[in-house]
Amino acid sequence: MRNTMVLFAFLLAGCNLKEKQTVLETSTNDPLSSWQEGPTKQAIIDFVTNTTKEGSVGFIPPADRIACFDNDGTLWSEQPLYFQFAFALDQIKVLAPQHPEWKNEQPFKALLEGDMNTALAGGEKALFEIVMATHSGITTEEFDNTVIDWMTTATHPKTGKHYNEMIFQPMVELLSYLRANGYKTFIVSGGGVDFMRPWVEHVYGIPPDQVVGSSVKLKYDTLNGRPVLIKLPEINFIDDKQGKPVGIHQHIGKRPVFTAGNSDGDYEMLQWTTTATGYPRFGMIVHHTDSVREWAYDRDSQIGRLERGLKDAAIYNWKIADMKRDWKKIYPD
């Protein structure tokens, strides 16, 4: 089950504009005001101070201040299902009237009946069919609008929040703090790049051209005399595990000096960042330890599994951001 759920995240290739000022607002006296005082927060401050102070031994020129962040589980929640999975399931229901054949075809029949176990029993083939049914055959503009509409209407089954409200306030502050000190922040996610780009700038302050993710192939065409890009039912790139350093190289062209993730899917990105020579390097793992305010999971989780990262964190000097210990709050007010 875990493997098929993770694969689904790889295959998946609104927001109120007023939220930008509210979400990104932080204390002028303490740019990391949602972080508890302690070794994790201090390590971040020490690294940024050392790498941005002229004359410092660890000074990094602004052009090389590249920071990369995973999205699912690092910048927003990911339980009990990847949020893009929730989007796809909702889209199946929306599209069902146009596909009466789905009432008798798996995995769609099971999804429409709310039988998730049967739907996922079809393995990779079933997941691929779900992805292609909801993420292809339409223009990129149509897909953007669909994502934005979903973000402003759909709510999480546990919290009742809109999904774009379940971003981590401490991480939003960290993104802003880095940018205020000359860093360029990127998202490098196993999730679909087209799913993220319509809304991430409004909630994270990261523009679409600084988002790297999994993708499907596109085709240039004309529709009623207007040039469009059509999303095709073919995988183009999977941005996870070994794919993350590849995606960074292909889309950014520079190795990051600061990287944050939360699962073993981020292991290679963290490793590639922190083993490089030259500049100082910073790697951080967001550890989900708060079962009350969010979720507690790591080694045995079907989503966001974290085992290798915890085991090898000390080897690579990766900092562990413990949610329960290090964060005063989880979500923005």
Order of alpha helices (4+ residues) and beta strands (2+ residues): alpha-alpha-alpha-beta-alpha-alpha-alpha-alpha-alpha-alpha-beta-alpha-alpha-beta-beta-alpha-beta-alpha-beta-alpha-beta-alpha
